[in-house]
Amino acid sequence: MTDISEEDKLIWQQTVSDVCLIQNNHHIEDLPKKKKKVIQKDTSLTYQNFNHHVELDTKADIDKQTLKRFKKEEFGVQATLDLHGLTVDAAFHAVRNFIISSYNLQKRVILIITGKGLPHKEQDVFAPKGSLKQSVPVWLQNDELAPIILTFIHPSEKLGGSGALYILLRRHRNTRLRPDKQS
């Protein structure tokens, strides 16, 4: 057997200096607790990385093959949000949280059902219908959501047609966004 060097003995003494004998294992909480250093890594999305204006049928920042497959709806819908019955305010928070959660869960293709809207009795027959149908595309352009959305379109009728939005999210790049607490 080899002898232990003085340096190894010193390292060992430093390593076990906090160790104490437990007399009664029912009182483990009485032991002195070491404080752990918690290093928090900032994983919030930096919007400077994506200088991107998203709108209906955006073509920027997306390759032709992916865009072609997306428009043909070859990507399966991974998550769906139905806004029927929600107020505009509640729908805004639902959309925000849904998109951020989907991004954090690394989903790429999501569907938001806005509904086609009903005309009001006093409105012109040709007036735009549906406040959510009009509002959601605008919300997708805000500074918080636009950087994580590559493009969106109205899908085919089988997925909701003009009463839905088929959305392609950016690939998740090990960043996490935080949904708000209001919904």
N, C-alpha and C positions, 0 to 999 in steps of 0.2 A: 504494500500500500504506500502511496506517495504522501509526503508531508504537505500540509496546506500552507500556502504562502501567507505572509503577514497581510498583504493587500487583500487576499481572499477572506481572511479572518475579519478584517475591518469592514469589508462589504457585507459579510454575513451579520455582523453586529448591528450595522445600520439597518439592515433588512428586517431583523427580528426585534428591533428596539421597541416597537409598539405592541408586541405580542404579550398578552398576559394570560395567566392560568385561570380557567373557568372552574370555580368551585362547585357551582350548582347550575346545571344547564337550563334550569327553569327561569333564570334571570339574565338571559342574554342581552336584554335591552339596557342593562346597567353598564355594559362595556362602553368605554369611550369610543365615540364615533369619529372616524376620520372624515374630514370635509373633502368632498370631491370637487375638483375644478370642473366646471361645466363650460365647455367651449361651444358656443352657439355659432353655427355657420349661417351666414345670411344667404338664404336660398330664394329670396323673393325675386320675381322676374324684373329684370332691368329693361325698361322699355326702349332705352337708347339702342339696344341691339336690333330692334325691328322698327324701321321707319316705313310703315306700311299703312296705306289707306285702303280699308276694306269696304266694299259695297257689293250690291247684288251682281254676281257673275264676275268678280275680280279675277284678273289673269296674271297679275304681278306676283312674283315670288313663288311661282308654281310651274313645274315643268309640264310640257305639252302632253306627255303620256299620262301623267297623273290627272291632269285636268280633263283629258278625254275620258278616262276611266271613271272619274268622279261624275261627270255629266251623264254618263251612261248608267249611273247608279250601280256600278260594279262593286263598290265598297258596301258592305253590309252596315246597317244602322246599329251602332253599339249602345246607344242610349236615346231615350225619347222623353220629351217634356210636353205635356198637354196643358195649354193655358186656358182651356174652356172654363168659364165660371169665375175667373180671377179678375180682380180690379186691376187697373193700369199700374197702380203702385205695387200691389202684391206681385203682379206679373213681372215687373222690372226686377225685383229682388229674386224671384224664382229663376228668371233667365240668367241673371248674373251668377247666382250660386250654382246653377246647373252647368253652365259653361266652365266655370272655374273648377268645379268638382270633376267634371268629365276630363278636363285637361290634366288635373292632378292624378286621376286614375288611368292616365295614358290612353284615353279613348281618342280616336281620330275622327270618326264620323258620327254626328249626332243629328237628331231631328227635333225641331221645335214646332209644335202644332199651335198655330195662332187662331185658326178658324178663319172662315171667309168673311164673316161679319154680316150682320143684317141691316137692311136700310131702315132709317128712321121714317116715320110716317110723314113728317114735314119736309124731308129732304127730296131733292131732285132724284129721279131714277138713275141718272148717270153720275151722281155724286159718289166719291170714294166711300167704301163701306169698311167697317171694322177698325176700331181704334188700335187694337193689339196688332192687327195685320199691318198697319201703317207704322206703329211705334217700334216694334221689335227690330226691323232692319236698321233703324236709326240708333237703337241701343247698341247694336253690334259694332257700330262705328266709334263708340266712345273710347277714350284713351286707355281704359283698363282692359277692355275685351278685344279690341281690334288687333293688338300685337299677337294674340294667340290664335286668331282665326285666319286661315289662308284664304278661303272663299266660301260663299254660300249661294245657293240657287233655290228657286221653287222646284220641287221634285215633280215627278210624274203624278198623275191622278191617283195611282194606287198607293202612293205615300202621302197624299193630301193635296197635291196640286198647289194652287195659289194660296191655299190656307195653311201652308206649312213652309218651313225653311230647312233645307238639307245643308248641313254645315260641315266643312272640313277644317279640323283644328290642326295647328302646327304639331310637329312631333314634340313630345315631352323631352325637355333637355335638362333633367334633374333640377328643375326649379319648381317651387310650390307657391301657389297663390292661396290667399286666405279668403274663404267665403265670408260674407258679412253675417252678423249675428241677428239681424232683424227678422229673418224669415224662419 
